[in-house]
Amino acid sequence: MTITSPPGQVPSPLAAPKPAKQKGGGFLRYVITRFLLIIPTVFILITVVFFLMRVTGDPITAALGGRLTPDQLAARIHEAGYDRPLFIQYFEYLGQIFTGNLGRTLTDNTAVTDILTTYGAATLELAINAVLVALIVGIPLGLVAAKFRDRYPDAILRVLAILAYATPVFFAGLLLKLIFGVWLHWLPIAGRAGWQTELQLTTLQAPTGIYWLDALRSGNMEAFVNVTQHAILPAIALGLLTGGVFLRLVRTNAIGTLGREYVEAGRSRGVSEFRLTTKHAYRPALIPIITVMGMQIALLLGGAVLTETTFEWKGLGFKLAEYLTARDFVAVQGIVVLLAIIVAFTNFIVDVLAALIDPRVRY
């Protein structure tokens, strides 16, 4: 029996309060907060990179020491301002960054921003290819491992996931080159495309720099096949690194989903295990991948340095390795800061996507 208060009577203070309505603008506040967090993140990264680059001394002595006379070296150091107090150099560098000036390389006098426009598309292409491989490997195999939980297929796939994550990228790349390039002669082992294809794609009007996209835009399927052949081994070498993480993540979340009540209800109604796994456990298992994707971007960019060097893939990682060898710390500092800014903004975009997919992330 329900007891109601007489009209006009003040409700008892012991009565259960009505649930408060969620205030609007939660998503907008989340986006603004995440965006503002980019500023201190990038500031800390710039500061750390700057002072680490100065541990070995000034960049000109590191890059040109031994090739110039002491007087010439001192003149170059004074001209560049590296004989001033370190904190003055630091604040001057911050001012340059705010104006979009990341400096010029010492070895070839190229603006660091020009390096991004010239070689950034190659690294972006490699990262896209690697993410595609990671998703193709990680999602289906993760669902298979969840379906056969604690059985032989699951055990084998878990071991393979650990191997994929733990194997150094350069070792995986060398192994793939040896097997599929040297022994079997199935795939090319260096470069982004054959020289004729590269010439065709770089002379297109307003090229994107992403070769497979430019080949599709121009309708040149022969070039597309050639670019794809060159992209397979680098994409696998880098993609398996993240694919192992995705496999274990999808497996864990799919197992949790398959044990829920609505899945058990479907099972009791005679719904097939295949349908339960591919439809009901598939989408919930993808949400954590979006969340983790931001953390994997930094891993992919770090692995891109070794992958591009191994396969002579001329992107930002390849140039970074060249400048490291030449001890051009101005170039190294500029590229690392640039990559840090890219990672920070990419994490912001991924966080926003994760909040759109799963509203629980916002609160």
SEDREN-54229 format. One record per residue (C-alpha): z negated, y negated, x; residue in three letters. Coordinates in Angstrom, 1 decimal, decimal comma. Example, Ala and Ser with C-alpha at 12.3 -4.5 7.8 and 13.67 -1.06 7.14 Angstrom:
<recs>
<z = -7,8	y = 4,5	x = 12,3	aa = ALA> .
<z = -7,1	y = 1,1	x = 13,7	aa = SER> .
</recs>
This chain:
<recs>
<z = 0,0	y = 0,0	x = 0,0	aa = MET> .
<z = 0,9	y = -3,4	x = 1,3	aa = THR> .
<z = -1,7	y = -6,2	x = 0,9	aa = ILE> .
<z = -0,3	y = -9,7	x = 0,7	aa = THR> .
<z = -2,2	y = -13,0	x = 0,9	aa = SER> .
<z = -2,5	y = -15,1	x = -2,2	aa = PRO> .
<z = -0,1	y = -18,1	x = -2,3	aa = PRO> .
<z = -1,2	y = -21,0	x = -0,2	aa = GLY> .
<z = -3,7	y = -18,9	x = 1,8	aa = GLN> .
<z = -3,7	y = -19,5	x = 5,5	aa = VAL> .
<z = -2,6	y = -16,3	x = 7,4	aa = PRO> .
<z = -5,2	y = -14,5	x = 9,3	aa = SER> .
<z = -5,3	y = -15,2	x = 13,1	aa = PRO> .
<z = -5,5	y = -11,5	x = 13,6	aa = LEU> .
<z = -2,1	y = -11,0	x = 12,0	aa = ALA> .
<z = 0,7	y = -9,8	x = 14,3	aa = ALA> .
<z = 2,7	y = -12,8	x = 15,5	aa = PRO> .
<z = 6,4	y = -12,9	x = 14,8	aa = LYS> .
<z = 8,5	y = -12,1	x = 17,9	aa = PRO> .
<z = 9,7	y = -15,3	x = 19,5	aa = ALA> .
<z = 13,4	y = -15,8	x = 19,5	aa = LYS> .
<z = 15,2	y = -15,8	x = 22,8	aa = GLN> .
<z = 16,1	y = -19,3	x = 23,7	aa = LYS> .
<z = 19,8	y = -20,0	x = 24,1	aa = GLY> .
<z = 21,4	y = -20,8	x = 27,4	aa = GLY> .
<z = 19,9	y = -17,9	x = 29,3	aa = GLY> .
<z = 23,2	y = -16,9	x = 30,8	aa = PHE> .
<z = 24,0	y = -20,5	x = 31,8	aa = LEU> .
<z = 20,7	y = -20,9	x = 33,5	aa = ARG> .
<z = 21,2	y = -17,7	x = 35,3	aa = TYR> .
<z = 24,7	y = -18,8	x = 36,6	aa = VAL> .
<z = 23,4	y = -22,2	x = 37,7	aa = ILE> .
<z = 20,4	y = -20,6	x = 39,5	aa = THR> .
<z = 22,6	y = -18,1	x = 41,3	aa = ARG> .
<z = 25,0	y = -20,9	x = 42,3	aa = PHE> .
<z = 22,3	y = -23,1	x = 43,6	aa = LEU> .
<z = 20,9	y = -20,2	x = 45,7	aa = LEU> .
<z = 24,2	y = -20,2	x = 47,6	aa = ILE> .
<z = 23,2	y = -23,5	x = 49,3	aa = ILE> .
<z = 20,1	y = -22,2	x = 51,2	aa = PRO> .
<z = 21,8	y = -18,9	x = 51,9	aa = THR> .
<z = 24,7	y = -20,4	x = 53,6	aa = VAL> .
<z = 22,5	y = -23,0	x = 55,4	aa = PHE> .
<z = 20,3	y = -20,2	x = 56,8	aa = ILE> .
<z = 23,4	y = -18,2	x = 57,9	aa = LEU> .
<z = 25,0	y = -21,2	x = 59,6	aa = ILE> .
<z = 21,8	y = -22,0	x = 61,4	aa = THR> .
<z = 21,3	y = -18,5	x = 62,7	aa = VAL> .
<z = 24,9	y = -18,1	x = 63,8	aa = VAL> .
<z = 24,8	y = -21,5	x = 65,6	aa = PHE> .
<z = 21,7	y = -20,8	x = 67,7	aa = PHE> .
<z = 22,7	y = -17,2	x = 68,4	aa = LEU> .
<z = 26,0	y = -18,5	x = 69,8	aa = MET> .
<z = 24,1	y = -20,9	x = 72,1	aa = ARG> .
<z = 21,9	y = -18,2	x = 73,6	aa = VAL> .
<z = 24,4	y = -17,5	x = 76,3	aa = THR> .
<z = 24,9	y = -21,2	x = 77,1	aa = GLY> .
<z = 27,7	y = -23,6	x = 76,1	aa = ASP> .
<z = 30,9	y = -22,1	x = 74,7	aa = PRO> .
<z = 33,2	y = -23,7	x = 77,4	aa = ILE> .
<z = 31,3	y = -22,1	x = 80,3	aa = THR> .
<z = 31,4	y = -18,7	x = 78,5	aa = ALA> .
<z = 35,1	y = -18,9	x = 77,8	aa = ALA> .
<z = 36,5	y = -20,8	x = 80,8	aa = LEU> .
<z = 33,9	y = -20,3	x = 83,5	aa = GLY> .
<z = 35,5	y = -18,9	x = 86,7	aa = GLY> .
<z = 38,9	y = -20,3	x = 85,8	aa = ARG> .
<z = 38,1	y = -23,9	x = 86,3	aa = LEU> .
<z = 36,6	y = -25,8	x = 89,2	aa = THR> .
<z = 33,0	y = -27,0	x = 88,8	aa = PRO> .
<z = 34,2	y = -30,6	x = 88,3	aa = ASP> .
<z = 36,8	y = -29,6	x = 85,7	aa = GLN> .
<z = 34,3	y = -27,4	x = 83,9	aa = LEU> .
<z = 31,7	y = -30,3	x = 83,8	aa = ALA> .
<z = 34,4	y = -32,7	x = 82,5	aa = ALA> .
<z = 35,3	y = -30,3	x = 79,7	aa = ARG> .
<z = 31,7	y = -29,8	x = 78,8	aa = ILE> .
<z = 31,0	y = -33,5	x = 78,7	aa = HIS> .
<z = 34,2	y = -34,1	x = 76,7	aa = GLU> .
<z = 33,2	y = -31,6	x = 74,1	aa = ALA> .
<z = 29,7	y = -32,9	x = 73,9	aa = GLY> .
<z = 28,0	y = -29,6	x = 75,0	aa = TYR> .
<z = 25,8	y = -31,4	x = 77,5	aa = ASP> .
<z = 23,9	y = -33,3	x = 74,8	aa = ARG> .
<z = 20,6	y = -32,0	x = 73,3	aa = PRO> .
<z = 21,0	y = -28,8	x = 71,2	aa = LEU> .
<z = 19,7	y = -30,3	x = 68,0	aa = PHE> .
<z = 22,1	y = -33,2	x = 68,2	aa = ILE> .
<z = 24,9	y = -30,7	x = 68,5	aa = GLN> .
<z = 23,5	y = -28,7	x = 65,6	aa = TYR> .
<z = 23,4	y = -31,7	x = 63,2	aa = PHE> .
<z = 26,8	y = -32,8	x = 64,3	aa = GLU> .
<z = 28,1	y = -29,3	x = 63,6	aa = TYR> .
<z = 26,6	y = -29,4	x = 60,1	aa = LEU> .
<z = 28,3	y = -32,6	x = 59,4	aa = GLY> .
<z = 31,7	y = -31,1	x = 60,5	aa = GLN> .
<z = 31,2	y = -28,2	x = 58,2	aa = ILE> .
<z = 30,5	y = -30,4	x = 55,2	aa = PHE> .
<z = 33,8	y = -32,1	x = 55,9	aa = THR> .
<z = 35,6	y = -28,7	x = 56,1	aa = GLY> .
<z = 36,0	y = -28,8	x = 59,8	aa = ASN> .
<z = 34,9	y = -25,5	x = 61,4	aa = LEU> .
<z = 36,1	y = -26,4	x = 64,9	aa = GLY> .
<z = 39,1	y = -25,5	x = 67,1	aa = ARG> .
<z = 39,4	y = -22,4	x = 69,3	aa = THR> .
<z = 39,1	y = -22,9	x = 73,0	aa = LEU> .
<z = 41,7	y = -20,2	x = 74,0	aa = THR> .
<z = 44,6	y = -21,4	x = 71,8	aa = ASP> .
<z = 43,4	y = -24,7	x = 70,3	aa = ASN> .
<z = 43,9	y = -23,5	x = 66,8	aa = THR> .
<z = 41,8	y = -24,8	x = 63,9	aa = ALA> .
<z = 39,5	y = -22,1	x = 62,5	aa = VAL> .
<z = 40,6	y = -23,0	x = 58,9	aa = THR> .
<z = 44,2	y = -22,3	x = 60,0	aa = ASP> .
<z = 43,1	y = -18,9	x = 61,1	aa = ILE> .
<z = 41,8	y = -18,2	x = 57,6	aa = LEU> .
<z = 45,1	y = -19,2	x = 56,0	aa = THR> .
<z = 47,2	y = -17,2	x = 58,5	aa = THR> .
<z = 45,1	y = -14,0	x = 58,7	aa = TYR> .
<z = 42,9	y = -14,1	x = 55,6	aa = GLY> .
<z = 45,4	y = -12,5	x = 53,3	aa = ALA> .
<z = 45,6	y = -9,4	x = 55,5	aa = ALA> .
<z = 41,9	y = -8,9	x = 55,4	aa = THR> .
<z = 41,9	y = -9,5	x = 51,6	aa = LEU> .
<z = 44,6	y = -6,9	x = 51,2	aa = GLU> .
<z = 42,7	y = -4,4	x = 53,3	aa = LEU> .
<z = 39,5	y = -5,0	x = 51,3	aa = ALA> .
<z = 41,4	y = -4,6	x = 47,9	aa = ILE> .
<z = 42,9	y = -1,3	x = 49,2	aa = ASN> .
<z = 39,6	y = -0,1	x = 50,4	aa = ALA> .
<z = 37,8	y = -0,9	x = 47,1	aa = VAL> .
<z = 40,5	y = 1,0	x = 45,2	aa = LEU> .
<z = 40,0	y = 4,0	x = 47,4	aa = VAL> .
<z = 36,2	y = 3,8	x = 47,0	aa = ALA> .
<z = 36,6	y = 3,6	x = 43,2	aa = LEU> .
<z = 39,1	y = 6,4	x = 43,0	aa = ILE> .
<z = 36,9	y = 8,7	x = 45,2	aa = VAL> .
<z = 33,4	y = 7,6	x = 44,0	aa = GLY> .
<z = 33,7	y = 7,5	x = 40,2	aa = ILE> .
<z = 35,4	y = 10,8	x = 39,4	aa = PRO> .
<z = 33,6	y = 12,8	x = 42,1	aa = LEU> .
<z = 30,3	y = 11,2	x = 41,0	aa = GLY> .
<z = 30,8	y = 12,4	x = 37,4	aa = LEU> .
<z = 31,8	y = 15,8	x = 38,7	aa = VAL> .
<z = 28,6	y = 16,0	x = 40,8	aa = ALA> .
<z = 26,5	y = 14,9	x = 37,7	aa = ALA> .
<z = 28,2	y = 17,6	x = 35,5	aa = LYS> .
<z = 27,4	y = 20,3	x = 38,0	aa = PHE> .
<z = 24,0	y = 19,0	x = 38,9	aa = ARG> .
<z = 22,1	y = 21,2	x = 41,5	aa = ASP> .
<z = 24,9	y = 23,6	x = 41,7	aa = ARG> .
<z = 27,4	y = 24,3	x = 44,6	aa = TYR> .
<z = 29,9	y = 21,5	x = 43,6	aa = PRO> .
<z = 27,1	y = 19,0	x = 43,4	aa = ASP> .
<z = 25,6	y = 20,1	x = 46,8	aa = ALA> .
<z = 29,0	y = 20,0	x = 48,5	aa = ILE> .
<z = 29,8	y = 16,5	x = 47,1	aa = LEU> .
<z = 26,4	y = 15,1	x = 48,1	aa = ARG> .
<z = 26,9	y = 16,3	x = 51,7	aa = VAL> .
<z = 30,4	y = 14,8	x = 51,7	aa = LEU> .
<z = 29,1	y = 11,5	x = 50,4	aa = ALA> .
<z = 26,5	y = 11,3	x = 53,2	aa = ILE> .
<z = 29,2	y = 12,1	x = 55,8	aa = LEU> .
<z = 31,5	y = 9,4	x = 54,3	aa = ALA> .
<z = 28,8	y = 6,8	x = 54,5	aa = TYR> .
<z = 27,4	y = 7,8	x = 57,9	aa = ALA> .
<z = 30,7	y = 8,3	x = 59,8	aa = THR> .
<z = 31,5	y = 5,3	x = 61,9	aa = PRO> .
<z = 34,6	y = 3,5	x = 60,6	aa = VAL> .
<z = 36,4	y = 3,5	x = 64,0	aa = PHE> .
<z = 35,8	y = 7,3	x = 64,4	aa = PHE> .
<z = 37,1	y = 8,0	x = 60,9	aa = ALA> .
<z = 40,1	y = 5,8	x = 61,7	aa = GLY> .
<z = 40,9	y = 7,6	x = 65,0	aa = LEU> .
<z = 40,5	y = 11,0	x = 63,3	aa = LEU> .
<z = 42,9	y = 10,0	x = 60,5	aa = LEU> .
<z = 45,4	y = 8,6	x = 63,1	aa = LYS> .
<z = 45,2	y = 11,8	x = 65,1	aa = LEU> .
<z = 45,7	y = 14,2	x = 62,1	aa = ILE> .
<z = 48,2	y = 12,4	x = 59,9	aa = PHE> .
<z = 50,0	y = 10,3	x = 62,5	aa = GLY> .
<z = 50,1	y = 12,2	x = 65,8	aa = VAL> .
<z = 49,9	y = 15,9	x = 64,6	aa = TRP> .
<z = 51,6	y = 15,8	x = 61,2	aa = LEU> .
<z = 53,7	y = 12,7	x = 61,6	aa = HIS> .
<z = 53,2	y = 11,9	x = 57,9	aa = TRP> .
<z = 52,1	y = 8,3	x = 58,1	aa = LEU> .
<z = 52,4	y = 5,3	x = 60,5	aa = PRO> .
<z = 49,3	y = 4,6	x = 62,6	aa = ILE> .
<z = 49,5	y = 0,9	x = 63,4	aa = ALA> .
<z = 50,5	y = -2,4	x = 61,8	aa = GLY> .
<z = 50,7	y = -3,6	x = 58,2	aa = ARG> .
<z = 54,5	y = -2,8	x = 57,8	aa = ALA> .
<z = 57,6	y = -2,0	x = 59,9	aa = GLY> .
<z = 59,0	y = -4,9	x = 61,7	aa = TRP> .
<z = 62,0	y = -5,2	x = 59,4	aa = GLN> .
<z = 59,9	y = -5,1	x = 56,3	aa = THR> .
<z = 57,4	y = -7,6	x = 57,8	aa = GLU> .
<z = 60,3	y = -10,0	x = 58,5	aa = LEU> .
<z = 61,6	y = -9,7	x = 55,0	aa = GLN> .
<z = 58,2	y = -10,3	x = 53,4	aa = LEU> .
<z = 57,2	y = -13,2	x = 55,7	aa = THR> .
<z = 60,5	y = -15,1	x = 55,0	aa = THR> .
<z = 60,1	y = -15,0	x = 51,2	aa = LEU> .
<z = 59,6	y = -18,3	x = 49,3	aa = GLN> .
<z = 55,9	y = -19,0	x = 48,8	aa = ALA> .
<z = 54,6	y = -15,6	x = 50,0	aa = PRO> .
<z = 51,0	y = -14,6	x = 49,1	aa = THR> .
<z = 50,4	y = -12,9	x = 52,4	aa = GLY> .
<z = 49,5	y = -9,7	x = 50,5	aa = ILE> .
<z = 52,4	y = -7,5	x = 51,5	aa = TYR> .
<z = 52,4	y = -5,0	x = 48,6	aa = TRP> .
<z = 52,1	y = -7,9	x = 46,1	aa = LEU> .
<z = 55,0	y = -9,8	x = 47,8	aa = ASP> .
<z = 57,1	y = -6,6	x = 47,8	aa = ALA> .
<z = 56,5	y = -6,2	x = 44,0	aa = LEU> .
<z = 57,3	y = -9,8	x = 43,3	aa = ARG> .
<z = 60,6	y = -9,6	x = 45,2	aa = SER> .
<z = 61,5	y = -6,3	x = 43,5	aa = GLY> .
<z = 61,9	y = -4,7	x = 47,0	aa = ASN> .
<z = 60,7	y = -1,1	x = 46,3	aa = MET> .
<z = 61,8	y = 0,0	x = 49,8	aa = GLU> .
<z = 59,5	y = -2,6	x = 51,3	aa = ALA> .
<z = 56,7	y = -1,6	x = 48,9	aa = PHE> .
<z = 56,9	y = 2,1	x = 50,0	aa = VAL> .
<z = 56,8	y = 1,0	x = 53,6	aa = ASN> .
<z = 53,8	y = -1,2	x = 53,1	aa = VAL> .
<z = 52,0	y = 1,5	x = 51,1	aa = THR> .
<z = 52,6	y = 4,0	x = 53,9	aa = GLN> .
<z = 51,1	y = 1,7	x = 56,4	aa = HIS> .
<z = 48,1	y = 0,9	x = 54,2	aa = ALA> .
<z = 47,0	y = 4,4	x = 53,3	aa = ILE> .
<z = 45,1	y = 5,3	x = 56,5	aa = LEU> .
<z = 43,3	y = 2,0	x = 57,0	aa = PRO> .
<z = 42,3	y = 2,0	x = 53,3	aa = ALA> .
<z = 40,9	y = 5,5	x = 53,5	aa = ILE> .
<z = 39,0	y = 4,9	x = 56,7	aa = ALA> .
<z = 37,3	y = 1,8	x = 55,2	aa = LEU> .
<z = 37,2	y = 2,9	x = 51,6	aa = GLY> .
<z = 35,3	y = 6,2	x = 52,3	aa = LEU> .
<z = 32,5	y = 4,1	x = 53,7	aa = LEU> .
<z = 31,9	y = 2,6	x = 50,3	aa = THR> .
<z = 33,2	y = 5,6	x = 48,3	aa = GLY> .
<z = 30,2	y = 7,6	x = 49,5	aa = GLY> .
<z = 27,8	y = 5,0	x = 48,1	aa = VAL> .
<z = 29,6	y = 4,9	x = 44,8	aa = PHE> .
<z = 29,6	y = 8,7	x = 44,5	aa = LEU> .
<z = 25,9	y = 9,0	x = 44,8	aa = ARG> .
<z = 25,3	y = 5,9	x = 42,6	aa = LEU> .
<z = 27,5	y = 7,2	x = 39,8	aa = VAL> .
<z = 26,0	y = 10,7	x = 40,1	aa = ARG> .
<z = 22,4	y = 9,4	x = 39,7	aa = THR> .
<z = 23,2	y = 7,2	x = 36,7	aa = ASN> .
<z = 25,4	y = 9,7	x = 35,0	aa = ALA> .
<z = 22,6	y = 12,3	x = 35,3	aa = ILE> .
<z = 20,2	y = 9,8	x = 33,7	aa = GLY> .
<z = 22,7	y = 9,1	x = 30,9	aa = THR> .
<z = 23,4	y = 12,8	x = 30,2	aa = LEU> .
<z = 19,7	y = 13,4	x = 29,5	aa = GLY> .
<z = 19,4	y = 10,7	x = 26,9	aa = ARG> .
<z = 18,8	y = 11,4	x = 23,2	aa = GLU> .
<z = 22,2	y = 10,2	x = 21,9	aa = TYR> .
<z = 24,0	y = 12,6	x = 24,4	aa = VAL> .
<z = 21,7	y = 15,5	x = 23,3	aa = GLU> .
<z = 22,6	y = 14,6	x = 19,7	aa = ALA> .
<z = 26,3	y = 14,8	x = 20,5	aa = GLY> .
<z = 25,7	y = 18,1	x = 22,2	aa = ARG> .
<z = 24,0	y = 19,5	x = 19,2	aa = SER> .
<z = 27,0	y = 18,5	x = 17,0	aa = ARG> .
<z = 29,3	y = 20,5	x = 19,2	aa = GLY> .
<z = 30,8	y = 17,6	x = 21,3	aa = VAL> .
<z = 32,4	y = 19,1	x = 24,5	aa = SER> .
<z = 30,7	y = 18,6	x = 27,9	aa = GLU> .
<z = 33,9	y = 17,1	x = 29,2	aa = PHE> .
<z = 33,9	y = 14,4	x = 26,4	aa = ARG> .
<z = 30,2	y = 13,7	x = 26,9	aa = LEU> .
<z = 30,7	y = 13,2	x = 30,6	aa = THR> .
<z = 33,9	y = 11,2	x = 30,6	aa = THR> .
<z = 33,2	y = 9,0	x = 27,5	aa = LYS> .
<z = 29,5	y = 8,7	x = 26,9	aa = HIS> .
<z = 28,2	y = 8,9	x = 30,5	aa = ALA> .
<z = 31,2	y = 7,1	x = 32,1	aa = TYR> .
<z = 30,6	y = 3,5	x = 31,0	aa = ARG> .
<z = 26,8	y = 3,3	x = 31,6	aa = PRO> .
<z = 27,3	y = 4,7	x = 35,0	aa = ALA> .
<z = 29,7	y = 1,9	x = 35,9	aa = LEU> .
<z = 27,2	y = -0,9	x = 35,4	aa = ILE> .
<z = 25,3	y = -0,3	x = 38,7	aa = PRO> .
<z = 28,6	y = -0,2	x = 40,6	aa = ILE> .
<z = 29,3	y = -3,8	x = 39,6	aa = ILE> .
<z = 25,8	y = -4,8	x = 40,7	aa = THR> .
<z = 26,1	y = -3,0	x = 44,1	aa = VAL> .
<z = 29,6	y = -4,2	x = 44,7	aa = MET> .
<z = 28,3	y = -7,6	x = 45,9	aa = GLY> .
<z = 26,2	y = -5,9	x = 48,6	aa = MET> .
<z = 29,1	y = -3,8	x = 49,6	aa = GLN> .
<z = 31,4	y = -6,8	x = 50,3	aa = ILE> .
<z = 29,5	y = -7,6	x = 53,5	aa = ALA> .
<z = 29,7	y = -4,0	x = 54,5	aa = LEU> .
<z = 33,5	y = -4,0	x = 53,9	aa = LEU> .
<z = 34,0	y = -7,2	x = 55,9	aa = LEU> .
<z = 31,9	y = -5,8	x = 58,7	aa = GLY> .
<z = 33,9	y = -2,5	x = 58,6	aa = GLY> .
<z = 37,2	y = -4,5	x = 58,5	aa = ALA> .
<z = 36,6	y = -5,7	x = 62,0	aa = VAL> .
<z = 36,6	y = -2,1	x = 63,4	aa = LEU> .
<z = 39,3	y = -0,9	x = 61,0	aa = THR> .
<z = 41,7	y = -3,7	x = 61,8	aa = GLU> .
<z = 41,2	y = -3,2	x = 65,5	aa = THR> .
<z = 41,7	y = 0,5	x = 65,2	aa = THR> .
<z = 44,9	y = 0,2	x = 63,2	aa = PHE> .
<z = 46,1	y = -3,1	x = 64,7	aa = GLU> .
<z = 45,9	y = -4,6	x = 61,3	aa = TRP> .
<z = 46,3	y = -8,3	x = 62,0	aa = LYS> .
<z = 43,6	y = -9,9	x = 59,9	aa = GLY> .
<z = 40,4	y = -11,9	x = 60,4	aa = LEU> .
<z = 38,6	y = -8,9	x = 61,9	aa = GLY> .
<z = 41,4	y = -8,3	x = 64,4	aa = PHE> .
<z = 41,4	y = -12,0	x = 65,5	aa = LYS> .
<z = 37,6	y = -11,9	x = 65,6	aa = LEU> .
<z = 37,7	y = -9,0	x = 68,1	aa = ALA> .
<z = 40,3	y = -10,8	x = 70,2	aa = GLU> .
<z = 38,2	y = -14,0	x = 70,4	aa = TYR> .
<z = 35,1	y = -11,9	x = 71,2	aa = LEU> .
<z = 37,0	y = -10,3	x = 74,1	aa = THR> .
<z = 38,1	y = -13,8	x = 75,3	aa = ALA> .
<z = 34,5	y = -15,0	x = 74,9	aa = ARG> .
<z = 35,7	y = -17,8	x = 72,7	aa = ASP> .
<z = 32,4	y = -18,5	x = 70,9	aa = PHE> .
<z = 33,7	y = -21,5	x = 69,1	aa = VAL> .
<z = 36,3	y = -19,3	x = 67,3	aa = ALA> .
<z = 33,7	y = -16,5	x = 66,8	aa = VAL> .
<z = 31,2	y = -19,0	x = 65,3	aa = GLN> .
<z = 33,8	y = -20,5	x = 63,0	aa = GLY> .
<z = 35,1	y = -17,1	x = 61,7	aa = ILE> .
<z = 31,6	y = -15,7	x = 61,2	aa = VAL> .
<z = 30,5	y = -18,8	x = 59,3	aa = VAL> .
<z = 33,7	y = -18,6	x = 57,2	aa = LEU> .
<z = 33,0	y = -14,9	x = 56,4	aa = LEU> .
<z = 29,4	y = -15,7	x = 55,5	aa = ALA> .
<z = 30,5	y = -18,3	x = 53,0	aa = ILE> .
<z = 33,1	y = -15,9	x = 51,5	aa = ILE> .
<z = 30,4	y = -13,2	x = 51,2	aa = VAL> .
<z = 28,0	y = -15,7	x = 49,5	aa = ALA> .
<z = 30,5	y = -16,8	x = 46,9	aa = PHE> .
<z = 31,7	y = -13,2	x = 46,3	aa = THR> .
<z = 28,1	y = -12,2	x = 45,7	aa = ASN> .
<z = 27,8	y = -15,0	x = 43,2	aa = PHE> .
<z = 30,9	y = -13,9	x = 41,3	aa = ILE> .
<z = 29,7	y = -10,3	x = 41,2	aa = VAL> .
<z = 26,3	y = -11,4	x = 39,9	aa = ASP> .
<z = 27,9	y = -13,3	x = 37,1	aa = VAL> .
<z = 30,1	y = -10,3	x = 36,2	aa = LEU> .
<z = 27,1	y = -8,1	x = 36,2	aa = ALA> .
<z = 25,2	y = -10,5	x = 33,9	aa = ALA> .
<z = 28,2	y = -10,5	x = 31,5	aa = LEU> .
<z = 28,3	y = -6,7	x = 31,4	aa = ILE> .
<z = 24,5	y = -6,1	x = 31,3	aa = ASP> .
<z = 22,5	y = -9,0	x = 29,8	aa = PRO> .
<z = 19,3	y = -7,4	x = 31,1	aa = ARG> .
<z = 20,3	y = -8,7	x = 34,6	aa = VAL> .
<z = 19,7	y = -12,3	x = 33,5	aa = ARG> .
<z = 16,0	y = -12,0	x = 32,8	aa = TYR> .
</recs>
